[in-house]
Amino acid sequence: MKRTKKLFVTGFAALAMALFAMPAQAQDKVEEFGIFDHLSVGLTLGTTGIGLDLAAPVTEYLQVRAGYDFFSGIKHKEDIEYRAKGQPTKKTEVEGKLDLGTAKLLLDVYPFRTVPFRFTTGFYLGTDEVVKAENTIPVTAFDKGEGLLIGDYIVEFDDDGIAKATIKVNKFRPYVGIGFGRSVPRKRFGVSGDLGVMFWGKPKLYEKQTGKDLEVTKDDLGSDSDKYFDIMSKIVVWPALTIRLTGRIL
């Protein structure tokens, strides 16, 4: 979380410096947009993380945006049972890390020339491993086949006594949404907002082994499968609600 705050402060400071360095004539109203004849820089904040992007017009009715959203460093710790050396089950601390950082390319379509309402389509592109989990303290005494217990399934320890699991989604995530405000403002500054969804497919659980990942199915978890899969399998989209602060630099 500290890393996320630091990224926000750094990004906002960089944006402010760029905006105040603009020439005075940039405040004049732009009557028309042509093909890539203007450029804006934006700082975004929302459910996709903290982002920086650039935007340019294609026509009066179409603008394009490209950038990157930073969304990582969020962690959650929980005690999970494990089995080792034929002993009764014990518990060890397992840490899960969230990584939703994505690059993006979006097209904003403005059906009305004088109203900054828009439809947006495009895609996000990120790592397929959105959640990574492993025990924080290595287990020193264990036999082959022993490890963390997830339902009836055992996530085996590697040679270092660490059991690793991950939740994967699609790297390529189509996006559709609506918004209000121009990505390239007619004046020097602008504020806009977006509401949409990125489609990342059905999340899947994997055990990470040396050199490969092994998918863990609902049947593998047995009696506790509903606890893990019923909710996870329904999250096939990620909501994108963002606010964008914009400054025109060309």
Protein Blocks (a to p, Z undefined) as FASTA:
>chain_A
ZZmmmmmmmmmmmmmmmmmmpcfklmpccfbdcehiaccddddddjkoccddddddfblm
bccdddddddehiacdddddddeehiacddddddddddfbdcdddddddfbfklccdcde
ddddddfblbccddfbdcfbdcehiacdehjbccdddfkopacddddddfbdcddddded
jfbafblbdcddddddddebjaddddddehiacdddfklnmmmlmmmmmmmmmmmbccdd
dddddddfZZ
